[in-house]
Amino acid sequence: MAYEYKNKITELVNCMFAQSGFKNRVMNVMDWIYDNQEYNQLFSHIFNEVMGEPRLPLIGSSIKQLESDNEAQTTAEDLKGGCRMMDDCVKYLDSIVSRLMQEAYDEGVITETDSTKRNITAMSGMIQYGCMLMLESHRQMSAMTDEQLRQFIYANIIKCLN
C-alpha cells in the first residue's frame, strides 16, 4: 500500500507541474483527482479496512502487539516501514503544496502571507473537490457541471487567501 501511495503521489506531482501558472496547476490536480476517483476510493476503503477505526491510534498499538509476538516481528517491521514511507510521502506532498502556494503568492494570485493558512486552504479545497465528486458519484445532488464545480473550488481558494 505504501509503495502504491508513493507512486500515486509522484504521479500527482508530475501532473500538477505539467503546466506553469497557479490556476493551471490547481486545475491539473483536480483533473488528476477526477481521473483517479475509483482508485482513490478503493485505496481509502482498503486503508480503512487494514488500519481499522480509528486509524491512527491503532497503527501504533498494532505494531506493539506484533512486536511482542516473535513470529510476527517481521510483519511489525514491514508495517513500520510502510508507515514511515507513507509519512515521508505526506511530508513530500506538504513541501510540494508549500512550493505551489509560494509560487501563487509570488505571482500575485493570492495575498495571504501565512504559509500555514495557504497550505491548509489549498489542501482543504482539493479535499472538498474529491468529497464532492464522491458524493456526486453516489447521489446526483448537484446540478453543477464538473467545470462549474472546479471553478467554484478555485474561486473559494482565491477568496480565502485574498
C-alpha positions as CSV (number, residue, x, y, z in Angstrom):
1,M,0.0,0.0,0.0
2,A,2.8,2.4,0.9
3,Y,4.5,1.7,-2.4
4,E,1.3,2.4,-4.3
5,Y,0.7,5.5,-2.3
6,K,4.2,6.8,-3.1
7,N,3.7,6.1,-6.8
8,K,0.4,7.9,-6.9
9,I,1.9,10.9,-5.1
10,T,4.7,11.0,-7.7
11,E,2.1,10.8,-10.5
12,L,0.0,13.6,-8.9
13,V,3.1,15.9,-8.5
14,N,4.1,15.3,-12.1
15,C,0.6,16.1,-13.2
16,M,0.5,19.2,-11.1
17,F,3.6,20.7,-12.6
18,A,2.9,19.7,-16.2
19,Q,1.9,23.3,-16.9
20,S,3.0,26.6,-15.4
21,G,0.8,29.1,-13.5
22,F,-1.1,28.6,-10.3
23,K,-4.6,28.2,-11.9
24,N,-3.3,25.6,-14.4
25,R,-1.7,23.6,-11.7
26,V,-4.7,23.7,-9.4
27,M,-6.8,22.5,-12.4
28,N,-4.3,19.8,-13.2
29,V,-4.6,18.5,-9.6
30,M,-8.4,18.5,-10.0
31,D,-8.0,16.6,-13.3
32,W,-5.9,14.0,-11.5
33,I,-8.4,13.7,-8.7
34,Y,-11.2,13.3,-11.3
35,D,-9.3,10.8,-13.4
36,N,-8.4,8.7,-10.3
37,Q,-11.7,8.7,-8.5
38,E,-12.1,5.0,-8.5
39,Y,-8.6,4.3,-7.4
40,N,-8.7,6.9,-4.6
41,Q,-12.0,5.4,-3.3
42,L,-10.6,1.9,-3.5
43,F,-7.3,2.9,-1.7
44,S,-9.3,4.7,1.0
45,H,-11.5,1.7,1.5
46,I,-8.6,-0.7,1.7
47,F,-6.7,1.6,4.0
48,N,-9.6,1.8,6.4
49,E,-10.1,-2.0,6.3
50,V,-6.4,-2.6,7.0
51,M,-6.0,0.0,9.7
52,G,-9.3,-0.2,11.4
53,E,-11.2,2.6,13.1
54,P,-10.0,4.9,14.5
55,R,-7.0,4.6,12.2
56,L,-4.0,6.4,13.7
57,P,-4.1,5.2,17.3
58,L,-4.5,1.6,16.1
59,I,-1.4,1.7,13.9
60,G,0.9,2.2,17.0
61,S,-0.9,-0.4,19.1
62,S,-0.9,-2.9,16.2
63,I,2.8,-2.5,15.8
64,K,3.4,-3.0,19.5
65,Q,1.2,-6.2,19.5
66,L,3.1,-7.6,16.6
67,E,6.5,-6.8,18.1
68,S,5.6,-8.8,21.2
69,D,4.9,-11.9,19.1
70,N,8.3,-13.4,18.0
71,E,6.7,-14.9,14.9
72,A,5.2,-11.6,13.8
73,Q,8.3,-9.4,14.3
74,T,8.9,-9.3,10.5
75,T,5.4,-8.2,9.9
76,A,5.8,-5.4,12.5
77,E,9.0,-4.2,10.8
78,D,7.2,-4.2,7.4
79,L,4.3,-2.3,8.9
80,K,6.7,0.3,10.5
81,G,8.5,0.6,7.1
82,G,5.2,1.2,5.3
83,C,4.1,3.8,7.8
84,R,7.4,5.6,7.5
85,M,7.2,5.5,3.7
86,M,3.6,6.9,3.9
87,D,4.7,9.6,6.4
88,D,7.6,10.5,4.1
89,C,5.1,10.8,1.2
90,V,2.8,13.1,3.3
91,K,5.8,15.3,4.2
92,Y,6.9,15.4,0.5
93,L,3.3,16.4,-0.6
94,D,3.3,19.1,2.1
95,S,6.5,20.5,0.7
96,I,5.1,20.5,-2.8
97,V,1.9,22.3,-1.6
98,S,4.1,24.9,0.1
99,R,6.1,25.4,-3.1
100,L,2.9,25.7,-5.1
101,M,1.3,28.2,-2.7
102,Q,4.6,30.3,-2.6
103,E,4.5,30.4,-6.4
104,A,0.9,31.6,-6.2
105,Y,1.9,34.3,-3.8
106,D,4.9,35.3,-5.9
107,E,2.7,35.5,-9.0
108,G,0.4,37.9,-7.1
109,V,-2.6,35.5,-7.4
110,I,-3.0,35.4,-3.6
111,T,-2.1,37.9,-0.9
112,E,-2.2,35.7,2.2
113,T,1.3,35.8,3.8
114,D,0.7,33.0,6.4
115,S,2.1,29.9,4.7
116,T,0.2,27.5,7.1
117,K,-3.1,29.1,6.2
118,R,-2.2,29.0,2.5
119,N,-1.3,25.3,2.6
120,I,-4.4,24.3,4.7
121,T,-6.7,26.2,2.4
122,A,-5.2,24.6,-0.7
123,M,-5.4,21.1,0.7
124,S,-9.0,21.8,2.0
125,G,-10.1,22.9,-1.4
126,M,-8.7,19.7,-3.0
127,I,-10.2,17.5,-0.4
128,Q,-13.5,19.4,-0.8
129,Y,-13.4,18.7,-4.6
130,G,-12.7,15.0,-4.0
131,C,-15.5,14.7,-1.5
132,M,-18.0,16.5,-3.7
133,L,-17.0,14.1,-6.6
134,M,-17.6,11.1,-4.3
135,L,-21.0,12.5,-3.2
136,E,-21.9,13.2,-6.8
137,S,-21.0,9.7,-7.9
138,H,-23.2,8.2,-5.2
139,R,-26.1,10.7,-5.3
140,Q,-26.9,13.2,-8.1
141,M,-27.0,16.0,-5.5
142,S,-25.6,18.9,-7.6
143,A,-26.9,20.5,-10.7
144,M,-23.3,21.9,-11.2
145,T,-21.2,20.6,-14.1
146,D,-17.7,19.4,-13.4
147,E,-16.3,22.6,-14.9
148,Q,-18.7,24.8,-12.7
149,L,-17.6,22.7,-9.6
150,R,-13.9,23.2,-10.5
151,Q,-14.3,27.0,-11.0
152,F,-16.3,27.1,-7.7
153,I,-13.5,25.4,-5.8
154,Y,-10.8,27.5,-7.4
155,A,-12.7,30.7,-6.6
156,N,-13.1,29.6,-3.0
157,I,-9.3,29.1,-2.6
158,I,-8.6,32.5,-4.0
159,K,-11.3,34.2,-1.8
160,C,-9.8,32.6,1.3
161,L,-6.3,33.8,0.5
162,N,-7.1,37.4,-0.5
